[in-house]
């Protein structure tokens, strides 16, 4: 096989382009199968990396989570609805978001 410079490599297939070669006959069934695979792959939804980073960042934020859980246990029997744990809930998610922000923005660059 001849060695081609990098400029002759096809970027999507990463194999040398054959110059002056006969076009290959393709099996119509195989071509339809490959087309179906490409269309199926194109329809896949992009994955949001934020959810994965949130799962990883929950472990370092156990202190605010324990405070929130203790508050929720404390007000469990409240029938009036005046007691709430909104502050502790936001403290927990603020901790998670700070951790996620660093990882997410470095991932997006």
KOLMARLO-269795 format. One record per atom (N, C-alpha, C): z, y, x. Coordinates in steps of 0.001 Angstrom, whole numbers, padded with zeros to 6 digits, always signed. Each point is the difference from the previous one (the first is absolute). Layout:
ZYX
...
This chain:
+000000-001175+000841
+000000+001175-000841
+000000+001233+000883
-000773+000973-000387
-000090+001235+000786
+001221+000872-000265
+000395+000726+000992
+001097+000938-000144
-000553+001344-000456
+000525+000525-001071
-000423+001288-000520
+001087+001029+000267
-000388+001244+000211
+001021+001042+000118
+000725+000181-001334
+001134+000637+000066
+000814+000191-001194
-000764+000757-001076
-000874+000896+000370
-000739+000771-000996
-000901-000872-000852
-000352-001191+000478
-000850-000891-000765
+000793-000907-000938
+001306+000064+000069
+000803-000850-000865
+000093+000610-001389
-000167-000815-000962
+000126+000456-001380
+001487+000214-000278
+000373+001161-000476
+001417+000322-000147
+000685-000839-001065
-000680-000349-001068
+000677-000748-001051
+000053-001493+000283
-000974-000532+000710
-000040-001440+000236
+000478-000392+001387
+000043+000934+000917
+000443-000230+001376
-000787-001122+000670
-001300+000003-000195
-000855-000954+000696
-001280+000725+000403
-000680-000485+001018
-001195+000697+000465
-001098+000014-001062
-000707+001100-000068
-001140+000108-000897
-001185-000662+000680
-000650-000867-000708
-001154-000682+000570
-001237+000860-000239
-000617+000406+001078
-001207+000807-000095
-001213-000911-000072
-000988+000363-000816
-001258-000727-000157
+000218-001432-000462
+000909-000216-000884
+000200-001352-000512
-000564-000090-001412
-000322-001204-000404
-000533-000223-001336
+001139+000134-001008
-000290+000581-001157
+001046+000038-001017
+000315-001413-000477
+001263-000275-000134
+000416-001330-000418
-000105-000120-001513
-000438-001171-000450
-000040-000260-001431
+001412-000332-000445
+000398+000587-001109
+001348-000230-000502
-000060-000826-001270
+000950-000833-000114
+000153-000786-001206
+000507+000933-001098
-000660+000072-001175
+000437+000926-001041
+001413-000283-000496
+000406-001253-000029
+001354-000334-000444
+001026+000523+000999
-000269-000195+001271
+000903+000491+001039
+000079+001516-000024
-001135+000651-000187
-000017+001458-000054
+000812+000509-001180
-000130-000643-001157
+000793+000401-001162
+001485-000224+000244
+000333-001090+000671
+001394-000286+000309
+000583+001089+000903
-000741+000375+001042
+000476+001048+000908
+000098+001337-000719
-000939+000284-000892
+000051+001238-000768
+001227+000011-000900
+000304-001139-000608
+001163-000090-000863
+001285+000230+000796
+000073-000546+001193
+001180+000202+000847
+000144+001476+000355
-001096+000640+000373
+000064+001416+000359
+000423+000852-001186
-000531-000286-001174
+000374+000768-001181
+001449-000243-000383
+000466-001223+000148
+001389-000308-000302
+000924+000726+000967
-000358+000011+001265
+000826+000678+000997
+000001+001500-000239
-001107+000547-000484
-000074+001434-000234
+000854+000405-001191
+000269-000934-000926
+000777+000317-001186
+001501-000076+000228
+000431-000498+001148
+001429-000105+000268
+000623+001385+000049
+001184+000082-000575
+000731+001258+000009
+000602+000224+001386
+000011+001227+000460
+000660+000265+001280
+001508-000213-000138
+000618-000427+001063
+001432-000288-000005
+000752+001248+000447
+001029+000338-000757
+000819+001157+000331
+001056-000425+001022
-000066+000518+001234
+000975-000422+001016
+001400+000545-000257
+000129+000994-000888
+001311+000601-000247
+000986-001026-000560
-000464-000880-000869
+000906-000992-000594
+000562-000949+001055
-000838-000400+000934
+000467-000882+001075
+001014+000726+000880
-000274+001275+000311
+000929+000773+000821
+001323+000224-000738
-000052+000183-001321
+001237+000173-000765
+000873-001247+000092
-000625-001165-000085
+000773-001242+000103
+000661-000123+001369
-000711+000399+001037
+000566-000054+001357
+001121+001013+000181
-000098+001144-000671
+000963+001084+000215
+001237-000113-000885
+000046-000960-000884
+001188-000149-000843
+001186-000536+000793
-000253-000795+001007
+001088-000588+000790
+000846+001047+000728
-000602+001009+000663
+000846+000989+000679
+000770+000911-000955
-000341+000002-001269
+000632+000903-000970
+001018-000729-000874
+000751-000905+000585
+000954-000776-000795
+001214+000827-000432
+000397+000971+000800
+001172+000797-000363
-000230+000785-001295
-001107+000764-000121
-000227+000684-001279
-000197-000977-001166
-000572-001164+000273
-000187-000995-001058
+001348-000525-000484
+000914-000278+000925
+001330-000488-000389
+000759+001063-000787
-000161+001276+000381
+000643+001086-000744
-000551+000069-001420
-001300-000158-000142
-000618+000016-001328
+000474-001194-000834
+000051-001183+000597
+000435-001189-000732
+001463+000106-000417
+000839+000585+000867
+001412+000194-000342
+000134+000979-001162
-000798+001049+000020
+000017+000975-001092
-000468-000649-001299
-001063-000782+000079
-000520-000662-001198
+001035-000962-000581
+000731-000688+000855
+001048-000921-000458
+001151+000783-000633
+000320+001158+000595
+001103+000828-000476
-000272+000558-001403
-001241+000377-000267
-000305+000628-001292
-000615-000984-000993
+000032-001270+000297
-000632-001012-000834
+000505+000031-001441
+001264+000244-000230
+000574-000020-001346
-000031+001345-000706
-000658+001005+000554
-000025+001336-000605
-000873-000008-001253
+000615+000296-001139
-000729+000038-001267
-000487+001408-000325
+000568+001017+000631
-000353+001379-000354
-001326+000435+000615
-000356-000542+001134
-001248+000391+000660
+000136+001230+000874
+001231+000493+000180
+000217+001186+000829
+000047-000323+001487
+000377-001216+000333
+000077-000386+001406
-001348-000546+000448
-000349+000306+001235
-001281-000486+000532
+000085-000131+001517
-000977-000678+000576
-000062-000221+001451
-001289+000577+000578
-000475+001063-000585
-001271+000586+000427
+000052+000453+001451
+001102+000601+000409
+000124+000478+001380
-000099-001128+001011
+000717-001080-000265
-000038-001146+000903
-001379-000656+000002
-000640-000042-001153
-001345-000575-000102
-000988+000802+000851
+000060+001322-000123
-000900+000844+000789
+000329-000047+001490
+001285-000129+000346
+000367-000144+001414
-000618-001258+000602
+000027-001089-000758
-000586-001258+000474
-001507+000153+000216
-000709+000524-000999
-001457+000114+000138
-000404+001071+001003
+000847+000994+000220
-000270+000991+001052
+000050-000674+001368
+000970-000888+000202
+000103-000749+001260
-001233-000875+000208
-000411-000711-001053
-001180-000867+000100
-001246+000835+000286
-000155+001119-000706
-001191+000840+000180
-000090+000601+001398
+001139+000380+000580
-000023+000536+001371
-000496-001051+000987
+000441-001222-000179
-000429-001095+000873
-001480-000303-000208
-000445-000024-001252
-001392-000319-000324
-000946+001076+000513
+000399+001259-000100
-000890+001105+000373
-000455-000107+001450
+000904-000325+000895
-000348-000108+001418
-001020-001113+000214
+000254-001153-000599
-000892-001146+000185
-001335+000197-000709
+000042+000580-001187
-001217+000148-000794
-000963+000986+000640
+000490+001140+000440
-000894+000997+000577
-000529-000426+001364
+000764-000783+000745
-000546-000519+001258
-001050-001073-000284
+000134-000705-001123
-000979-001021-000402
-001298+000650-000486
+000088+001147-000643
-001175+000662-000565
-000836+000716+001039
+000577+000351+001128
-000751+000748+001018
-001053-000828+000646
